[in-house]
Amino acid sequence: MSVPDWVPVREELRDEEPYGAPQIDVPVRLNTNENPYGPSEAAADDIAASVRAAALGLNRYPDREAWSLRTALAAYLTAEVPAADLDASRVWAANGSNEVMQQILQAFGGPGRTALSFAPTYSMYPEYARNTHTRWVAGQRREDFGIDAAAAVALIEAERPDVVFLTSPNNPTGTALDPAHTRAVLEAAPGLVVVDEAYAEFRREGTPSALELLEEFPRLVVTRTMSKAFALAGGRLGYLAAHADVVDALRIVRLPYHLSSVTQATAEAALRHTDELLAQVDALRATRDATAARLREHRFTVADSDANFILFGPFDDRHATWQALVDRGVLIRETGPLGWLRVSIGTPSEMDAFFTALKEVTS
């Protein structure tokens, strides 16, 4: 894509491509880390009733502070990690974690400021930086996709970033951070440290959340989403937990009434069905681990995953493999390090279809 010369777009955007995974209509779609199990009838009925109630007041603007939703999110996180002891003043919500991240760089990045992360990681981070005129620095992860703590600290000391993005579990590798490495970064960073936990509910037993460190490190921000574990990708609700003063800084840059009444009602209704919606997470974990074992049996290298996806490879020509799978009705993601592919975890029947196609393509 190239924007024509007559369109007065910013020059650094002229030859850029819009972000987005391929949207191809095939029987098995395992490319965007969606939850394959949708809300139950009971949850859907509650959402529908809540949205209808909100619709009766759509002539009025929504609660621009989303206090009721933020209170419910704080209760959910505190139930998971009691040590966090959160209330609404320490939680912020927006239209997906993408908007949350952009608001973070609008408030804490910008011209003359630096954001830093460790590649391979979520490909949108440098785009948030570009869009906010924030200088972007990318360190490198180890071969096992973990972070070398000493190298990370050295890079932070050299660059003095205003914002550090850590991702746990990491996308696209699925790798969870070593808690000691998270602490090392928090102790070295002069500015904000954002731990992106979009896939936290899928982490393996015993893997801690950075929420446990909020009281100790006031410049720590932990971001989450309802898109994955809550099966609410279409609802577009992301959120974060942080010090109340950090949340107040974000309120300065948020657009007026940024979170619609419909979105707030949908998310609150989903939270009322937390136990039911999260019950599918255990099934997805089991399918993920079985998928990793099957891939290893097929002699692929597999990154250990605490998420609802698996990175595997290597392939001499990953695009050819990706296309051959699409031709067989299975869509996965061509992303991450060169030679690797990522497959989202679907239902057992979807994973069987994936393996059938993969065997045909690679045998």
C-alpha positions as CSV (number, residue, x, y, z in Angstrom):
1,M,0.0,0.0,0.0
2,S,1.2,3.5,-0.8
3,V,-0.9,6.6,-0.2
4,P,-1.0,8.8,-3.3
5,D,1.2,11.9,-3.4
6,W,-1.8,14.2,-3.5
7,V,-3.1,13.0,-0.1
8,P,-1.3,15.2,2.5
9,V,-0.6,12.3,4.9
10,R,2.4,12.4,7.2
11,E,5.4,11.3,5.2
12,E,6.4,8.5,7.6
13,L,3.0,6.9,7.1
14,R,2.9,7.1,3.3
15,D,4.2,3.6,2.6
16,E,3.0,1.9,5.7
17,E,0.6,-1.0,5.8
18,P,-2.5,-1.0,8.0
19,Y,-2.2,-3.6,10.8
20,G,-4.3,-6.7,10.6
21,A,-4.2,-10.5,10.3
22,P,-5.6,-11.9,7.0
23,Q,-9.3,-12.3,7.1
24,I,-10.0,-15.3,4.9
25,D,-13.3,-17.3,5.0
26,V,-12.2,-20.8,5.6
27,P,-13.7,-23.6,7.7
28,V,-10.9,-23.5,10.4
29,R,-9.7,-20.1,11.5
30,L,-6.8,-20.4,14.0
31,N,-4.9,-17.2,13.3
32,T,-6.1,-14.4,15.7
33,N,-6.0,-16.1,19.2
34,E,-9.7,-15.9,19.6
35,N,-11.5,-18.1,22.1
36,P,-13.3,-20.8,20.1
37,Y,-16.0,-21.1,22.8
38,G,-18.5,-18.3,22.6
39,P,-20.6,-17.1,25.5
40,S,-23.3,-19.4,26.8
41,E,-27.0,-18.8,26.2
42,A,-27.3,-17.4,29.8
43,A,-24.4,-15.0,29.3
44,A,-25.7,-13.9,25.9
45,D,-29.1,-13.3,27.4
46,D,-27.7,-11.2,30.2
47,I,-25.6,-9.2,27.7
48,A,-28.6,-8.7,25.4
49,A,-30.8,-7.5,28.3
50,S,-28.0,-5.2,29.6
51,V,-27.5,-3.7,26.1
52,R,-31.2,-3.2,25.7
53,A,-31.4,-1.3,29.0
54,A,-28.4,0.8,27.9
55,A,-30.1,1.4,24.5
56,L,-33.0,3.1,26.3
57,G,-30.6,5.8,27.4
58,L,-28.5,6.2,24.2
59,N,-29.8,9.8,23.9
60,R,-27.5,10.5,26.8
61,Y,-23.7,10.3,26.9
62,P,-22.2,7.3,28.7
63,D,-20.5,7.6,32.1
64,R,-17.2,9.0,30.9
65,E,-15.4,7.5,33.9
66,A,-17.0,4.1,33.6
67,W,-17.0,3.8,37.4
68,S,-19.3,0.8,37.6
69,L,-17.3,-1.2,35.1
70,R,-14.0,-0.2,36.7
71,T,-15.3,-1.3,40.1
72,A,-16.3,-4.7,38.7
73,L,-12.9,-5.1,37.0
74,A,-11.1,-4.2,40.2
75,A,-13.1,-6.8,42.1
76,Y,-12.3,-9.4,39.4
77,L,-8.5,-8.7,39.6
78,T,-8.5,-8.6,43.4
79,A,-10.2,-11.9,43.6
80,E,-7.4,-13.3,41.4
81,V,-4.6,-11.6,43.3
82,P,-5.8,-10.4,46.7
83,A,-2.4,-8.7,47.4
84,A,-3.3,-6.2,44.6
85,D,-6.2,-4.9,46.7
86,L,-7.6,-2.8,43.8
87,D,-10.4,-0.4,43.6
88,A,-11.9,1.6,40.7
89,S,-9.4,4.5,41.1
90,R,-6.6,2.1,40.2
91,V,-8.2,0.5,37.1
92,W,-8.7,2.0,33.7
93,A,-10.7,0.7,30.7
94,A,-10.8,1.4,27.0
95,N,-11.8,0.0,23.6
96,G,-9.5,-3.0,23.7
97,S,-6.0,-3.2,25.1
98,N,-4.9,-1.5,21.9
99,E,-6.5,1.8,23.0
100,V,-5.1,1.3,26.5
101,M,-1.6,1.0,25.0
102,Q,-2.0,4.0,22.8
103,Q,-3.2,6.1,25.7
104,I,-0.2,5.1,27.7
105,L,2.1,6.4,25.0
106,Q,0.0,9.5,24.5
107,A,0.5,10.3,28.2
108,F,4.0,9.0,28.9
109,G,5.6,8.9,25.4
110,G,5.7,11.5,22.7
111,P,8.3,13.6,21.0
112,G,11.7,13.5,22.7
113,R,10.7,10.4,24.7
114,T,11.6,6.7,24.2
115,A,9.7,3.4,24.5
116,L,11.5,0.1,24.6
117,S,10.7,-3.6,24.4
118,F,12.3,-6.9,23.5
119,A,11.8,-8.6,20.2
120,P,10.2,-10.8,19.0
121,T,7.1,-9.4,20.7
122,Y,3.7,-7.9,19.8
123,S,4.0,-6.1,16.5
124,M,1.7,-3.2,17.4
125,Y,4.1,-1.8,20.0
126,P,6.3,0.0,17.4
127,E,3.2,1.2,15.7
128,Y,1.9,2.8,18.9
129,A,5.2,4.5,19.2
130,R,5.2,5.7,15.5
131,N,1.6,7.1,15.9
132,T,2.6,9.1,19.0
133,H,6.0,10.2,17.7
134,T,7.7,8.2,20.4
135,R,11.3,6.9,19.7
136,W,11.3,3.1,19.5
137,V,14.1,0.8,20.8
138,A,13.9,-2.9,20.5
139,G,16.3,-5.2,22.4
140,Q,16.5,-8.9,21.5
141,R,15.2,-11.9,23.4
142,R,17.2,-15.1,23.9
143,E,17.0,-18.1,21.6
144,D,14.4,-19.6,23.9
145,F,12.4,-16.3,23.7
146,G,13.0,-15.4,27.3
147,I,14.7,-12.2,28.4
148,D,18.3,-11.9,29.3
149,A,18.0,-9.9,32.5
150,A,21.6,-8.5,32.5
151,A,21.3,-7.5,28.8
152,A,17.9,-6.0,29.5
153,V,19.1,-3.9,32.4
154,A,22.2,-2.8,30.4
155,L,20.0,-1.6,27.5
156,I,17.6,0.2,29.9
157,E,20.5,2.0,31.6
158,A,21.9,3.0,28.2
159,E,18.6,4.2,26.6
160,R,16.8,5.5,29.8
161,P,13.4,4.8,28.3
162,D,10.3,6.6,29.5
163,V,8.2,3.4,28.9
164,V,9.2,-0.2,28.9
165,F,6.8,-2.8,27.4
166,L,7.1,-6.4,28.8
167,T,4.7,-9.0,27.6
168,S,3.8,-12.1,29.6
169,P,2.8,-14.4,28.1
170,N,4.6,-13.0,25.1
171,N,2.9,-12.7,21.8
172,P,3.8,-14.3,19.4
173,T,6.0,-16.8,21.3
174,G,3.7,-17.6,24.3
175,T,6.6,-17.3,26.7
176,A,5.9,-16.2,30.3
177,L,8.4,-13.9,32.0
178,D,10.7,-15.1,34.7
179,P,9.4,-13.1,37.8
180,A,13.0,-12.3,38.7
181,H,13.6,-10.8,35.3
182,T,10.4,-8.6,35.7
183,R,11.7,-7.4,39.0
184,A,15.2,-6.6,37.5
185,V,13.6,-4.5,34.8
186,L,11.3,-2.7,37.3
187,E,14.3,-1.9,39.5
188,A,16.3,-0.6,36.6
189,A,13.7,1.4,34.6
190,P,13.5,5.1,35.2
191,G,10.0,5.4,33.8
192,L,6.8,3.4,33.4
193,V,7.0,-0.4,33.0
194,V,4.0,-1.9,31.3
195,V,3.5,-5.7,31.7
196,D,1.0,-6.8,29.0
197,E,-0.9,-9.7,30.4
198,A,-3.5,-10.1,27.6
199,Y,-3.2,-13.9,27.9
200,A,-2.7,-14.1,31.7
201,E,-5.7,-16.3,32.4
202,F,-4.1,-19.1,30.2
203,R,-0.8,-19.2,32.1
204,R,0.2,-22.5,33.6
205,E,-0.3,-23.4,37.3
206,G,2.3,-21.6,39.4
207,T,3.1,-18.8,37.0
208,P,2.6,-15.5,38.9
209,S,1.0,-12.3,37.7
210,A,2.8,-9.0,37.8
211,L,-0.3,-7.8,39.7
212,E,1.5,-9.1,42.8
213,L,4.1,-6.3,42.4
214,L,1.8,-3.3,42.1
215,E,2.1,-2.3,45.7
216,E,5.9,-2.4,45.6
217,F,6.4,-0.6,42.3
218,P,4.2,2.5,41.8
219,R,5.4,2.9,38.2
220,L,4.2,-0.6,37.2
221,V,1.2,-0.9,34.9
222,V,-0.4,-4.3,34.2
223,T,-2.7,-4.5,31.2
224,R,-5.4,-7.1,30.5
225,T,-8.1,-7.8,28.0
226,M,-11.6,-9.4,28.0
227,S,-11.1,-10.5,24.3
228,K,-9.4,-13.8,25.0
229,A,-10.3,-15.7,28.2
230,F,-13.7,-14.0,28.4
231,A,-14.6,-14.8,24.7
232,L,-15.4,-11.1,24.2
233,A,-13.2,-10.2,21.2
234,G,-16.2,-8.6,19.6
235,G,-16.9,-6.5,22.7
236,R,-13.6,-4.6,22.5
237,L,-12.8,-4.1,26.2
238,G,-9.2,-3.8,27.5
239,Y,-8.1,-2.5,30.8
240,L,-5.2,-1.9,33.2
241,A,-4.3,-1.8,36.8
242,A,-1.9,0.8,38.1
243,H,-1.3,3.5,40.8
244,A,-4.3,5.9,41.0
245,D,-2.0,8.8,39.9
246,V,-1.0,6.9,36.8
247,V,-4.7,6.3,36.0
248,D,-5.4,10.0,36.4
249,A,-2.7,10.8,33.9
250,L,-4.4,8.6,31.4
251,R,-7.7,10.4,32.0
252,I,-6.0,13.6,30.6
253,V,-5.5,12.1,27.1
254,R,-8.6,9.9,26.8
255,L,-11.2,11.1,24.3
256,P,-14.5,12.4,25.8
257,Y,-16.9,9.6,26.4
258,H,-14.5,7.1,24.8
259,L,-16.2,4.0,26.1
260,S,-19.8,3.6,24.9
261,S,-22.7,2.7,27.2
262,V,-23.2,-0.4,25.1
263,T,-19.6,-1.5,25.6
264,Q,-19.7,-0.8,29.3
265,A,-23.0,-2.8,29.7
266,T,-21.6,-5.7,27.7
267,A,-18.5,-6.0,29.7
268,E,-20.3,-5.7,33.1
269,A,-22.7,-8.4,32.0
270,A,-19.8,-10.7,31.0
271,L,-18.1,-10.2,34.3
272,R,-21.3,-11.4,36.1
273,H,-20.6,-14.7,34.3
274,T,-16.9,-14.9,35.1
275,D,-16.9,-18.5,36.5
276,E,-18.8,-19.8,33.5
277,L,-16.8,-18.0,30.9
278,L,-13.4,-18.9,32.4
279,A,-14.5,-22.5,32.8
280,Q,-13.4,-23.0,29.2
281,V,-9.9,-21.8,29.9
282,D,-8.9,-25.1,31.5
283,A,-10.1,-27.0,28.4
284,L,-8.1,-24.7,26.2
285,R,-5.0,-25.2,28.4
286,A,-5.3,-28.9,28.1
287,T,-5.8,-28.7,24.3
288,R,-2.8,-26.3,24.1
289,D,-0.5,-28.8,25.9
290,A,-1.8,-31.7,23.8
291,T,-1.2,-29.7,20.7
292,A,2.4,-28.9,21.7
293,A,3.0,-32.6,22.4
294,R,1.6,-33.6,19.0
295,L,3.8,-31.0,17.2
296,R,6.9,-32.2,19.0
297,E,5.9,-35.8,18.0
298,H,6.0,-34.5,14.4
299,R,9.5,-33.2,15.1
300,F,8.8,-29.5,15.1
301,T,10.5,-27.2,17.5
302,V,7.8,-25.7,19.8
303,A,8.1,-22.7,22.1
304,D,6.8,-23.3,25.6
305,S,3.4,-21.5,25.8
306,D,1.5,-20.0,28.7
307,A,-1.0,-18.5,26.2
308,N,-3.8,-19.8,23.9
309,F,-1.5,-20.2,20.9
310,I,1.7,-22.0,20.0
311,L,4.7,-20.9,17.9
312,F,6.3,-23.7,16.0
313,G,8.8,-24.4,13.2
314,P,11.2,-24.0,11.6
315,F,10.1,-24.0,8.0
316,D,12.4,-23.3,5.0
317,D,9.5,-21.5,3.4
318,R,6.9,-20.7,6.0
319,H,4.8,-18.7,3.6
320,A,4.4,-21.7,1.3
321,T,3.4,-23.8,4.2
322,W,0.9,-21.2,5.4
323,Q,-0.6,-21.0,1.9
324,A,-0.8,-24.7,1.6
325,L,-2.7,-24.9,4.9
326,V,-5.1,-22.1,3.7
327,D,-5.7,-24.1,0.5
328,R,-6.8,-27.0,2.7
329,G,-9.2,-24.8,4.7
330,V,-7.0,-24.0,7.7
331,L,-5.9,-20.5,8.5
332,I,-3.0,-19.9,11.0
333,R,-0.7,-16.9,11.4
334,E,2.5,-16.1,9.6
335,T,4.2,-14.1,12.2
336,G,7.1,-13.9,14.6
337,P,10.7,-15.0,13.9
338,L,11.5,-15.9,10.3
339,G,10.7,-19.6,9.6
340,W,8.1,-19.9,12.4
341,L,4.3,-20.1,12.3
342,R,1.7,-19.5,15.1
343,V,-1.4,-21.5,15.6
344,S,-4.2,-20.4,17.9
345,I,-5.8,-23.1,20.1
346,G,-9.3,-24.1,18.8
347,T,-11.7,-26.9,19.7
348,P,-10.4,-30.5,19.6
349,S,-12.1,-31.0,16.2
350,E,-10.4,-27.8,14.8
351,M,-7.0,-29.0,16.0
352,D,-7.6,-32.4,14.4
353,A,-8.4,-30.6,11.1
354,F,-5.2,-28.5,11.6
355,F,-3.0,-31.7,12.1
356,T,-4.6,-33.5,9.2
357,A,-3.8,-30.5,6.9
358,L,-0.3,-30.1,8.4
359,K,0.5,-33.7,7.8
360,E,-0.5,-33.4,4.2
361,V,1.6,-30.3,3.7
362,T,4.8,-31.4,5.5
363,S,4.9,-35.2,4.7
